[in-house]
Amino acid sequence: MLFLFETAAGYALFKVVKEGKLEKSEDLYKDFETLDAAQKVVKLKAFSKFQNTTEALAAATALVDSKLDKGLKKFLKKNATGETLAVLDAKLGSLIKDKLDIPCVYSGAVQELARGVRAQLSGLISGLAGADLTPMSLGLSHSLSRYKLKFSPDKVDTMIVQAIGLLDDLDKELNTYAMRVREWYGWHFPEMTKIVGDNIQYAKAIKLMGTRDRSAGLDFSGVLEEEVESALKEAAQISMGTEISTEDLENIQALSDQVIELSEYRGQLFDYLKSRMAAIAPNLTRTSSRSAVVAAVSRTKARCWWASSWVRA
């Protein structure tokens, strides 16, 4: 029986000298307490070293996804044909059996064997010192963590973080545009700034009213509350603002359109964010404050990134 073991430096293929040891796997660790004892259980048959970090990352990614890459396929075809192969991944073993016609074994005993080999790895693989393997493992773990965080389709929280970032940007743009609308239209109707406090209602009122002299004959029921509407019409009759041209009004109303459209899109984005949050973090979604939800998601994202890097290292 052969045993396939994947390292950060390359693929290793060990010959299991004493297959009977696998039948009593609960005591198998005792045979790997020293290098001499370990060499009586397994011996290195072949080793395929990775040429660079890119090749190591591609191989590790394939193994994580239980896929048979070209390098491993070539290595096994050359060294494991006609043998029984012990593997650490049942799905990978199934692929090897289907594509290379090499019978594979996966069990708890194989897991124990892997633990023992890992304990004496630098001694079992000639020419691979522990000092060389440590930086290789660290570099590969960091590369694999970055790859999985960036490209994994399971990272639903990435979409949430992006939506939160866009929501913050929209809030800044809305505040800037709304302030500009108030300053610009304030030269014509300065009293309206204190009467209408909501920026979206302010922009909609400008779209409906145009110049202040038209306010008396308009119905603002779909835009403003009744008390605010009455105060607006009264103030329009005695306003101290200057007159504006048709061209000025058209530009102010065009900017008001931008405020309204951004506000509508912001509402759609927030609904999308709530639905995504409810799917993956229902308890967190119940938080009353949106800013608290945003802060909590940001902290959770940071913890996940560091935890992922640490675990893989």
Backbone hydrogen bonds, N-H to C=O, Kabsch-Sander energy under -0.5 kcal/mol:
donor,donor_aa,acceptor,acceptor_aa,energy
2,L,84,T,-3.1
3,F,14,F,-2.8
4,L,86,A,-2.5
5,F,3,F,-0.5
5,F,12,A,-2.8
7,T,10,G,-2.1
11,Y,48,S,-2.0
12,A,5,F,-2.7
13,L,46,A,-2.9
14,F,3,F,-2.7
14,F,12,A,-0.5
15,K,43,K,-3.6
16,V,1,M,-2.9
16,V,14,F,-0.6
17,V,15,K,-1.0
17,V,41,V,-2.5
18,K,41,V,-1.1
19,E,17,V,-0.7
21,K,18,K,-1.3
22,L,19,E,-1.4
23,E,20,G,-1.2
24,K,21,K,-0.9
25,S,22,L,-0.6
27,D,24,K,-1.4
28,L,25,S,-1.2
30,K,27,D,-1.1
31,D,28,L,-1.4
32,F,29,Y,-1.5
33,E,30,K,-1.0
38,A,34,T,-1.9
39,Q,35,L,-2.2
40,K,36,D,-0.5
40,K,37,A,-0.8
41,V,38,A,-1.5
42,V,38,A,-2.4
43,K,15,K,-1.9
45,K,13,L,-3.2
46,A,13,L,-1.7
48,S,11,Y,-2.8
49,K,47,F,-0.6
50,F,9,A,-3.1
56,A,52,N,-1.9
57,L,53,T,-2.8
58,A,54,T,-2.2
59,A,55,E,-2.2
60,A,56,A,-2.6
61,T,57,L,-2.6
62,A,58,A,-1.9
63,L,59,A,-2.1
64,V,60,A,-2.4
65,D,61,T,-1.8
66,S,63,L,-1.3
67,K,62,A,-3.5
69,D,67,K,-0.8
73,K,69,D,-2.3
74,K,70,K,-2.4
75,F,71,G,-2.1
76,L,72,L,-2.6
77,K,73,K,-2.1
78,K,74,K,-1.5
79,N,75,F,-1.8
80,A,76,L,-3.0
83,E,80,A,-1.8
85,L,103,P,-3.0
86,A,2,L,-3.3
87,V,105,V,-2.5
93,G,89,D,-2.4
94,S,90,A,-2.0
95,L,91,K,-1.9
96,I,92,L,-2.4
97,K,93,G,-2.2
98,D,94,S,-2.1
99,K,95,L,-2.8
100,L,96,I,-2.4
101,D,96,I,-0.5
101,D,97,K,-0.9
102,I,96,I,-0.9
105,V,85,L,-2.7
111,Q,107,S,-1.4
112,E,108,G,-2.0
113,L,109,A,-2.2
114,A,110,V,-2.2
115,R,111,Q,-1.8
116,G,112,E,-1.9
117,V,113,L,-2.5
118,R,114,A,-2.4
119,A,115,R,-1.6
120,Q,116,G,-1.2
121,L,118,R,-0.9
124,L,120,Q,-2.2
125,I,121,L,-2.1
126,S,124,L,-0.8
128,L,125,I,-1.6
129,A,127,G,-0.7
132,D,129,A,-0.7
133,L,129,A,-1.9
134,T,130,G,-2.0
136,M,132,D,-1.2
137,S,133,L,-2.6
138,L,134,T,-2.4
139,G,135,P,-2.7
140,L,136,M,-2.4
141,S,137,S,-2.3
142,H,138,L,-2.0
143,S,139,G,-2.2
144,L,140,L,-2.8
145,S,141,S,-2.1
146,R,142,H,-2.3
147,Y,143,S,-2.3
148,K,144,L,-2.6
149,L,145,S,-2.3
150,K,146,R,-1.8
151,F,147,Y,-2.9
152,S,148,K,-1.8
155,K,152,S,-1.3
156,V,154,D,-2.2
158,T,155,K,-0.9
159,M,155,K,-0.6
159,M,156,V,-0.9
160,I,156,V,-1.1
161,V,157,D,-2.4
162,Q,158,T,-2.2
163,A,159,M,-2.2
164,I,160,I,-2.4
165,G,161,V,-2.2
166,L,162,Q,-2.3
167,L,163,A,-2.2
168,D,164,I,-2.2
169,D,165,G,-1.9
170,L,166,L,-2.5
171,D,167,L,-2.0
172,K,168,D,-1.8
173,E,169,D,-2.3
174,L,170,L,-2.9
175,N,171,D,-2.3
176,T,172,K,-2.1
177,Y,173,E,-2.8
178,A,174,L,-2.8
179,M,175,N,-2.1
180,R,176,T,-1.9
181,V,177,Y,-2.3
182,R,178,A,-2.2
183,E,179,M,-2.4
184,W,180,R,-2.6
185,Y,181,V,-2.9
186,G,182,R,-1.6
187,W,183,E,-0.6
187,W,184,W,-0.8
188,H,185,Y,-1.1
189,F,185,Y,-2.3
192,M,189,F,-1.1
193,T,190,P,-1.1
194,K,191,E,-0.7
195,I,191,E,-1.3
196,V,192,M,-2.6
197,G,195,I,-0.7
202,Y,198,D,-2.1
203,A,199,N,-2.2
204,K,200,I,-2.3
205,A,201,Q,-2.3
206,I,202,Y,-1.8
207,K,203,A,-1.9
208,L,204,K,-2.1
209,M,205,A,-2.9
210,G,206,I,-2.3
211,T,209,M,-0.6
214,R,211,T,-1.5
215,S,212,R,-1.5
217,G,214,R,-0.7
218,L,215,S,-1.5
220,F,218,L,-0.6
223,V,220,F,-2.0
224,L,220,F,-3.4
229,E,225,E,-2.7
230,S,226,E,-2.2
231,A,227,E,-2.1
232,L,228,V,-2.3
233,K,229,E,-2.2
234,E,230,S,-2.0
235,A,231,A,-2.3
236,A,232,L,-1.9
237,Q,233,K,-0.9
237,Q,234,E,-0.6
238,I,234,E,-0.7
238,I,235,A,-0.7
242,T,187,W,-2.8
249,L,245,S,-2.1
250,E,246,T,-2.2
251,N,247,E,-1.8
252,I,248,D,-2.1
253,Q,249,L,-2.6
254,A,250,E,-1.9
255,L,251,N,-1.9
256,S,252,I,-1.9
257,D,253,Q,-2.1
258,Q,254,A,-1.5
259,V,255,L,-1.8
260,I,256,S,-2.4
261,E,257,D,-2.6
262,L,258,Q,-2.5
263,S,259,V,-1.9
264,E,260,I,-2.1
265,Y,261,E,-2.4
266,R,262,L,-2.3
267,G,263,S,-1.9
268,Q,264,E,-1.9
269,L,265,Y,-2.6
270,F,266,R,-2.3
271,D,267,G,-2.0
272,Y,268,Q,-2.2
273,L,269,L,-2.4
274,K,270,F,-2.3
275,S,271,D,-2.2
276,R,272,Y,-2.2
277,M,273,L,-2.4
278,A,274,K,-2.6
279,A,275,S,-1.2
280,I,276,R,-1.6
281,A,277,M,-3.1
285,T,281,A,-1.7
286,R,282,P,-0.8
286,R,283,N,-0.7
287,T,284,L,-1.6
293,V,289,S,-1.7
294,V,290,R,-2.6
295,A,291,S,-2.4
296,A,292,A,-2.3
297,V,293,V,-2.5
298,S,294,V,-2.1
299,R,295,A,-2.2
300,T,296,A,-2.5
301,K,297,V,-2.5
302,A,298,S,-2.0
303,R,299,R,-2.3
304,C,300,T,-2.5
305,W,301,K,-2.0
306,W,302,A,-2.1
307,A,303,R,-2.8
308,S,304,C,-2.5
309,S,305,W,-2.0
310,W,306,W,-2.5
311,V,307,A,-2.7
312,R,308,S,-2.0
313,A,309,S,-1.9
